[in-house]
Amino acid sequence: METYNDLTPDKIQDIAKKFQESRILLTAVELEIFTVLNKKRLTSAEIAEQIEADPRGTDRLLNALTALGFLLKRNGKFMNFPGISEFLVKGEIGYMGNLHHTNSLWDRWSSLTEAVKTGGSTYKKTINSRPKEWLEDFISAMHYRGMGQAKILSMMINLSNVKKMLDVGGGSGAYSMMFIEKNKDIKAAIFDLPNVIPLAQRYVENGGKSDSISFITGDYLQDDFGSGYDLILLSAIVHINSFEENKLLIKKCASALNSKGQIIINDYIMSEDRIEPKVGVMFALNMLTSTVQGDTYTESEITSWFADAGLSSIEHKQTSFGSSIMIAIKDK
């Protein structure tokens, strides 16, 4: 596990100040500075006018972005550093829209002290009550990450006998679409919240998979899934829930499976002492600040959910993108 070794006062101070560079970048993304500068060279006053901000404040932010390597400054004018536009200009294929979601995490992580004291998030907004812009940024972030991960997952699991799959909390449908690319006989159903499904439909239509994917609206802890599935995917879902909620959710999924059907969990799966992988340790705190009882879970905890639901042939596979998958089969 990567750690900070040989800590000195200077190194400790460096760790404490890391938020500053993050905040500079996120403010630039929030103000769409890179998009304003796309294929242009502008003064700080010109940029300030376009983003409706204070000229001096804008100038200082632009200087900081230059010092960090995001911008170039020549003769008092700023431009995007070569290669940056591909990732930070809206409309580009590689645009990192997920940074808007990272920006939304700022307020929640600022409440970490209170979350540790109380044992859960003090951020009261649920996904259904958050602004449309927040939700679109969140789904965009999940899609950006999901498309790459889904391609890898489609090569790690056996899709040859899958005719019907359920993508629980499927978001943009990235996994369903990629699995269909791997096996064109698959018919998928995306199950998600009422305000997410219209976004999912848009992504699926843009991906050319509308004929192969249907949609179910509801709350996965309360509403019916239907039945007859050969595969049920829970990607980035179990970390939202408590241990007991996941225990019930896996039972519910098992009931919806055909015989020999499989459940796949894709998430950060922790060592038994909960200190590896590091990304999972950090994500556990992300859940502490963002959810009521969400967490990251160990292999033994997930195995217990599968066993309790009567599933067997349990496998744990590491991915190349930080999370792991656990697979279980319904024998009867």
QUILINGI-V977913 format. One record per residue. RES is the residue in one small letter. OMEGA is omega in radians with two decimals (* if undefined). Layout:
RES,OMEGA
RES,OMEGA
//
This chain:
m,3.11
e,3.10
t,3.03
y,-3.12
n,3.08
d,-3.11
l,3.07
t,3.08
p,3.13
d,3.14
k,3.10
i,3.10
q,3.10
d,3.11
i,-3.10
a,-3.07
k,-3.08
k,-3.12
f,-3.05
q,3.13
e,3.09
s,-3.09
r,3.10
i,3.14
l,-3.07
l,3.07
t,3.09
a,3.10
v,-3.13
e,-3.13
l,3.12
e,-3.11
i,-3.12
f,3.10
t,3.09
v,-3.08
l,-3.10
n,3.11
k,-3.14
k,2.96
r,-3.02
l,3.02
t,3.12
s,3.12
a,3.12
e,3.11
i,-3.14
a,3.13
e,-3.11
q,-3.12
i,3.11
e,-3.11
a,3.13
d,-3.10
p,-3.13
r,3.11
g,3.12
t,-3.14
d,-3.12
r,3.09
l,-3.14
l,3.09
n,3.13
a,3.10
l,3.08
t,3.14
a,-3.14
l,3.08
g,3.13
f,-3.11
l,2.94
l,3.11
k,-3.14
r,3.10
n,3.07
g,3.11
k,-3.09
f,3.03
m,3.08
n,3.06
f,-3.13
p,3.12
g,-3.09
i,-3.04
s,-3.13
e,-3.06
f,-2.95
l,3.09
v,3.13
k,3.11
g,3.09
e,-3.07
i,-3.11
g,-3.06
y,-3.10
m,3.11
g,3.13
n,3.11
l,3.06
h,3.06
h,3.08
t,3.11
n,-3.13
s,3.10
l,-3.05
w,-3.10
d,-3.10
r,3.11
w,3.07
s,3.14
s,-3.07
l,-3.13
t,-3.14
e,3.13
a,3.09
v,-3.14
k,-3.03
t,3.14
g,3.12
g,-3.06
s,2.98
t,3.11
y,-2.88
k,-3.05
k,3.02
t,-3.11
i,3.14
n,-3.09
s,-3.12
r,-3.09
p,3.13
k,-3.11
e,3.12
w,-3.10
l,3.13
e,3.09
d,-3.12
f,-3.13
i,3.07
s,3.12
a,3.14
m,3.14
h,-3.14
y,3.13
r,-3.01
g,-3.08
m,3.12
g,-3.14
q,-3.10
a,3.13
k,3.12
i,-3.13
l,-3.11
s,3.10
m,-3.09
m,-3.07
i,-3.12
n,-3.14
l,-2.98
s,-3.10
n,-3.11
v,3.07
k,-3.08
k,-3.13
m,3.08
l,3.14
d,-3.05
v,-3.06
g,-2.95
g,3.07
g,-3.07
s,-3.09
g,-3.09
a,-3.10
y,3.12
s,-3.11
m,-3.12
m,3.11
f,3.10
i,3.05
e,-3.12
k,3.14
n,-3.01
k,3.10
d,-3.08
i,2.93
k,-3.05
a,2.99
a,3.08
i,3.14
f,3.12
d,-3.06
l,-3.06
p,-3.11
n,3.10
v,-3.04
i,3.10
p,3.08
l,3.11
a,3.14
q,3.14
r,3.11
y,-3.12
v,3.10
e,3.13
n,3.13
g,3.09
g,-3.06
k,-3.07
s,-3.12
d,-3.06
s,-3.03
i,3.03
s,-3.01
f,3.09
i,-3.12
t,3.08
g,3.08
d,-3.01
y,3.09
l,-3.04
q,-2.95
d,-3.03
d,3.11
f,-2.90
g,-3.09
s,3.06
g,-3.12
y,3.05
d,-3.14
l,3.02
i,-3.11
l,3.03
l,-3.13
s,-3.13
a,-3.13
i,-2.99
v,-3.13
h,3.12
i,-2.93
n,3.02
s,3.10
f,-3.08
e,3.09
e,3.11
n,3.09
k,3.12
l,-3.14
l,3.14
i,3.05
k,3.14
k,3.10
c,-3.14
a,3.14
s,-3.10
a,-3.09
l,2.88
n,3.00
s,-3.08
k,3.05
g,-3.07
q,2.98
i,3.12
i,3.03
i,3.05
n,-3.05
d,3.00
y,-3.10
i,-2.92
m,2.94
s,-3.07
e,3.09
d,3.04
r,3.10
i,3.04
e,-0.12
p,-3.09
k,-3.14
v,3.10
g,3.07
v,3.13
m,-3.10
f,3.07
a,3.08
l,3.06
n,3.11
m,3.10
l,-3.12
t,-2.98
s,-3.05
t,3.14
v,-3.08
q,-3.11
g,-3.06
d,2.90
t,-2.97
y,-3.11
t,3.09
e,-3.11
s,3.11
e,3.13
i,3.08
t,-3.14
s,3.08
w,3.14
f,-3.10
a,-3.13
d,-3.14
a,3.11
g,3.13
l,-3.11
s,-3.09
s,-3.03
i,3.11
e,3.04
h,-3.13
k,3.06
q,3.04
t,3.10
s,-3.07
f,2.98
g,3.10
s,3.11
s,2.98
i,2.98
m,-3.04
i,3.05
a,-3.05
i,3.02
k,-3.05
d,-3.08
k,*
//
